[in-house]
Amino acid sequence: MNIDYYETLEVSKSADAAEIKKAYRKLALQFHPDRNQGDKEAEEKFKAINEAYQVLSDEQKRATYDRYGQAGLDRQGFSHFSDMKYEDIMGDLGSIFESVFGGGFSSGGFGGSSKQNKKYNLDLEAEVSLAFNEAIFGCKKEISFSYKKPCETCEGTGSKDKKNATCKECKGKGQVFYRQGFMTFSQTCPTCNGKGTVITSPCSACNGKSFTQIEDKVTIDIPEGIDNNNRIRVAGRGNIDERGNRGDLYILTHVKEDDHFVRHNDDIYIEVPVFFTQVALGETIKIPTIRGETELELPLGAKDKQQFIFKKEGVKNVHTHQLGGMIAQISIRYPKKITKSQKELLTKLQEDFGIETKHKDEKFEGVFEKIKSWFN
């Protein structure tokens, strides 16, 4: 029997991955066997929506289904839930539930495996604040950080007698299991936090944490062109575990802003104030760059906020080492007040250009007449 997977999930054929996932969440909860115990119809519907999601959430399977239908999937060896054994169905449902709802749905009934929680991650992160120019041209920075290592007093056990008792709640498995309907779910043991053991006599040196924190410093080279929120990896300076393995230190950069230059990726922007007479005269002016200065030739008739690009005056890319550009945007300024003599000079200049302000411009005569007719 052919099943329309889009109809099963109640989505259109143009639905994107997010819409398909949302529809699956809604229907999976609605027809979950735990909510419909003894309802065979709901159980079959639950299997159908999982089969539909398994196809439509996979780009390759979805493309095959859209083009050839179920027949195309059969040729590729895709097994429908209706053709599978009960144990296989439970395994597939578990993997789908885990991907959509998160690890909390991993279960023994679904073939999920429990993982012992680590005491701490081996990799750690520190932060560094950089001035605008330090990020662009690079520098050396001393970074203060702290890392974890197993407590030497209790040898990383967290216990005074260096022995831990088996957790009675999970019996050392680190997971507790519970059954709902025909499915068995698992979750991290809340008593031992997944360790499988508990501390009965805490170590006084580490207060039962099993590790100590060591303050440290490292001096690193900040590469030229580093940007805000970039991460720099310092190998072998992270946390240490019981076996002597050590992780890496990752340094997150925070770059301060500049009062004049604005950075966007490898390009630098700057606003250049110019007086209106400089634009009228088409002057060449000096403007700053991050490495010094350059000249900007103002064309006659330049417009306010007009931009001018200077190639290779930007930031050196931290990976390719190619230079970005600088974009200078002019901001035309006008006087807020003028003296009598300045007004006379401007009036004389206006007259020299042949602009008669006391008489109507010929191109507007027809407009004035049209406006008058609106009120007749």
Secondary structure by P-SEA (a helix, b strand, c coil): ccccccccccccccccaaaaaaaaaaaaaaaccccccccaaaaaaaaaaaaaaaaaacaaaaaaaacccaaaaaaacccccccccaaaaaaaaaaaaaaaccccccccccbbbbbcccccccbbbbbbbbccccccbbbbbbbbbcccccccccccccccccccccccccccccbbbbbcccbbbbccccccccccccccccccccccccbbbbbbbbbbbbcccccccbbbbbccccccccccbbbbbbbbbbbbbbccccccccbbbbbbbbcaaaaaabbbbbbbcccbbbbbbbcccccccbbbbbcccccccccccbbbbbbbbbbbbbbccccaaaaaaaaaaaaaaccccccccccaaaaaaaaaaaac
